[in-house]
């Protein structure tokens, strides 16, 4: 969610799944932050590997980061696919909803 904000009410009304997908994007951001904090050698694996063998968890963390980046890109592509461009979005009148 670094590149985009959480969906607003109009977007959720148009595509309710975006709310849950925004949570997934936030979890991916947090996973990246904590994995990089736990394993700073992920910033330069080649250099770190020259200093000796790395624990398996470092390679698994790297795999999680790569998969997370791909998932984040897919989430953003999905969001763009289900929502019309900002200038073409329908105005949602909250007062018209019967509660």
N, C-alpha and C positions, 0 to 999 in steps of 0.2 A: 504494500500500500504506500510505498514511498513515492511512487510516481502519480498516484491518484488518491483522492480522498475517499472516505466511506461513501456509499451511495446515499443520495438524499431521498426524501419521501417520494418524489415524483419518479425517480429511477426504480425504487423498490416497488412502487405501484405498477410500473411497466414490466419489471422483471424481478419478482420477489426473491429468486434464488441469489441475486446479487448480494443480499445481506449476509447470507451464510458464506458466500465466496469471499466477501470482504474480510470475514473473520479468519478464513483460511490464509488469505494473503498476509494478514497481520501476524498470524502464527509463523508463517514462513520468514517474515522479517525478523521476528524475535529469535527464531531458531538460528538464523544466520548470525545475529549479534552474539548469542551465547556460545555458538560453536567457534567463532573467531576469537572470542575472549578466552575460551578454554584451550584453544589450540592455535596460538599466534603463528606457529610455523606454517599454517595453511596459507598465509599471505605469500610465502615463497617456498613451496614444497621442494623444488629442485635444490635450492641452497641448503635447506634444512636436511635433506637426505644426504648431502655430501659430508655432513658431520656425524653420520652413523645411521643405523637403521631406526626407522620411525615406528612407533607402536601402531598396531592394526587400527586402533580407534581413530587415528589421524586420517588414515585412508578412507575409513567409513564416514567420517565427518566430511571429508572432501566430496565423497559420493553424494551425501545428503545435500550439500550445498549446490552441487551441479544439478541434481534432480529438482531441488527447490527453485533454482533459477529458471529451469524449463517450465516448471509448474506455474511460477509467477507470470511468465510470459504468456502462457496459455490462458491464465485467468484474465489478464488484461485484454488479450485478443477476444475472448468470449464477451467480456463487458462491452467492448466496442462493437461486436457483432449484434448484440441484442438491443443496444440502445441507438436511437437515431442521433445524428450530430447535434450538439447543443442548440444550434439555431433552429432546429426543426423539431425540438421536443415540445410536446403538447403541454400546455399550462394545466396544472392539476388544481382544481378548486376543492380544498379540504372541506369547506362549508357544505359542499354538495353531498357529503357522505352521511348516511343515516347511521347514527351510533345507537 
